[in-house]
């Protein structure tokens, strides 16, 4: 499943489509200690693709902590957003419906976004209604219309702003990281040996198609690592998607939000059967 769609549903249930919340709601103080607000815009380049995809969302979550809120609306390939960067490898469990707090998540509209490069190329990113398929999540998500993309250039600066650049809107900039790609992988009884090029420090996400885990996330240094068997057992023996990601995170200013980030990710993926122990 592509990162270009920034939402995944863990709790199903049909509801009527609600009107997008207004951005001014962000300025209100939290009612509960576990309420919060967080904004996220992701620019993403997949190895072999010519362009850069753009997705975004601005969350006001109620009776959730931030990790729970993010795991409710993110794809497994973005599990690195909810991990401890100091841990080498971490298993991210799936959300359990019977353990879910009785809260909700509003995906807030902040107007139309514009993402542009230093040389003047830009795309407009409109908001669209979140599909009415989760009773606890509603509002607006952002992604590029089909056929739209920005050109990718490593090291170039990319800027995000509201379309009219009105004071108090959205603003931030990030330099694109170098592209990464897989070189070699080998699954043995000791673990999954991986080698890549394009980045010394990288994030590895292993996303199962089925099973009890949302994924395994490893923060790796150098251009090779081994994911130990003890961690891989959480993924079961079915097929998985293995993603190498070069991630740069920068602050994003959003009026009324306590915290927001602008993230640029370059990545490469391959599919693997965890039941296999042969050299790929």
Secondary structure, 3 states (H helix, E strand, C coil): CCCCCCCCCCCCCCCCCCCCCCHHHHHCCCCCCCCEEEEEEEEEEECCCCEEEEEEEEEEEECCCHHHHHHHHCCHHHHHHHCCCCCCEEEEECCCHHHCCCCEEEECCCCCEEEEECCCCEEEECEEECCCCCCCEEEEEEECCCCCCEECCCCCEEEEEECCCCCCCEEEEEECCCCCEEEEEEECCCEEEEEEECCCEEEEEEEECCCCEEEEEEEEECCEEEEEHHHHHHHCCCEEEEEEEEEEEEECEECCCCEEEEEEEEEEEEEEECCCCCEC
